Amino acid sequence: MGITAENIRRDIKEKNIKFLRLMFTDILGTLKNVEVPATDEQLNKLFDNKMMFDGSSIEGFVRINESDMYLYPDWDTWIIFPWGDEYGKVAGVICDVYTAEGKPFPGDPRGVLKRNLENMEQMGFKKFNLGPEPEFFLFKLDENQEPTLEVNDKGGYFDLAPTDLAGNTRREIVNVLTDLGFEVEASHHEVAVGQHEIDFKYADALKACDNIQIFKLVVKTIARKHGLHATFMAKPKFGINGSGMHCNMSLFTEDGQNAFYDEAGEMGLSEVAHYFIGGLLKHAYNYTAITNPTVNSYKRLVPGYEAPVYIAWAGRNRSPLIRVPASRGMSTRVELRSVDPSANPYLTLAVLLASGLDGIENKIAAPEAVEENIYVMTESERKAHGITDLPSTLHNAVKALREDEVVTAALGDHVLVNFVEAKKIEWASYAQFVSQWEIDNYLELY
């Protein structure tokens, strides 16, 4: 049973909630919100889906002459933020975006994922689960409260205080997430100095993507409270590991069974799992613009820093794009390792699900698993194994995105056109910029 209007009204009264944050996501993955006072009048509008906002100023939404849009709250996402000020407590709810005609807006990323989940159900599957592993960096703020690139620790993988000086920040983040209903499974320092990871329990894809957006908001809010800036940028510093967001995915049948598990199958995997992996690999080059959506993303996807570069899969081996963790039975899952945390989670899961379903529908066989370390293979050895590279730049990735019918259909025309246009502008701006590296290497030489 979902959260009811009675539950909401009781929470607002008993917990002295003064403001409601109506949250939604633009096509670039940025969480947006409209804040309204928690009055009876505004609540009545929300319960009747009559909350209007101007969509013309939101990246990838609509033109100014089409600006009237509506926010339809998904009350099952209702949360009460554990922080407040003298103006009162704040609660929040994630919303779907609708047009003035009362139809789902095709540019709403959450709606894009819901549409692809409906396609999944039409193929006979009941549920698509995601267990994300988002990494982030913590940097100090300067005297003007602006972010620097100075870390506040010298820690490495799984280090403790006093080497890891961000332990208290992580603990408060975990406490807040727990108060908000997250089931946090682990919190630790990552490989690079200043880099951290907090893992929370898997959920169905829509809920998991909602959780990622709330997770980012909490991390950034608590970090600033501790005099730090949290960033989910893929590669904020040269010479150290970038941040990834490994996506552990599993598919379930109508009777609640894990569709990826077959005790008698090769590696304990079903035919469905092999086909799903085949689809992920087939479309990998083309969906990378969505899973790694910034110029900076491709500074992470280079050899030598643990991020995947090559399109292949394996079991234990961590060098390919896709890994199948050892757990079997209901925990059988496929881990895609290329995604970075700057990605829009809703669009990412939409294209990954569509690619995997294409593999199932068209019986795209996964190639042979590669258990050797791909990073030490020669180019000819990789070619012999049929291993190809991921795109090396955003420019190449966006060109490939437009050529894939399955991926573009998953996004829909509105998101595709606006996403590509935004990324073309981003690449053009980057291509014209003269970096310090160019000055250092060319100014005196030429």
Sequence and secondary structure as in RCSB ss.txt:
>XXXX:A:sequence
MGITAENIRRDIKEKNIKFLRLMFTDILGTLKNVEVPATDEQLNKLFDNKMMFDGSSIEGFVRINESDMYLYPDW
DTWIIFPWGDEYGKVAGVICDVYTAEGKPFPGDPRGVLKRNLENMEQMGFKKFNLGPEPEFFLFKLDENQEPTLE
VNDKGGYFDLAPTDLAGNTRREIVNVLTDLGFEVEASHHEVAVGQHEIDFKYADALKACDNIQIFKLVVKTIARK
HGLHATFMAKPKFGINGSGMHCNMSLFTEDGQNAFYDEAGEMGLSEVAHYFIGGLLKHAYNYTAITNPTVNSYKR
LVPGYEAPVYIAWAGRNRSPLIRVPASRGMSTRVELRSVDPSANPYLTLAVLLASGLDGIENKIAAPEAVEENIY
VMTESERKAHGITDLPSTLHNAVKALREDEVVTAALGDHVLVNFVEAKKIEWASYAQFVSQWEIDNYLELY
>XXXX:A:secstr
    HHHHHHHHHHTTEEEEEEEEE TT  EEEEEEE  HHHHHHHHTT EEEEGGGSTTS  GGG EEEEEE G
GG EEEEEEETTEEEEEEEEEEEETTSSB TT HHHHHHHHHHHHHHTTEEEEEEEEEEEEEEEEE TTS EEEE
ES    TT  TTT TTHHHHHHHHHHHHHTT  EEEEEE SSTTEEEEEE  EEHHHHHHHHHHHHHHHHHHHHH
TTEEEE  S  STTS    EEEEEEEEETTS BTTB TTSGGGB HHHHHHHHHHHHTHHHHHHHHS STTHHHH
SSTTSS   EE EESS SSSSEE  S  GGG  EEE    TTS HHHHHHHHHHHHHHHHHTT        S GG
GS HHHHHHTT EE  SSHHHHHHHHTT HHHHHHH HHHHHHHHHHHHHHHHHHHH   HHHHHHHTTT 
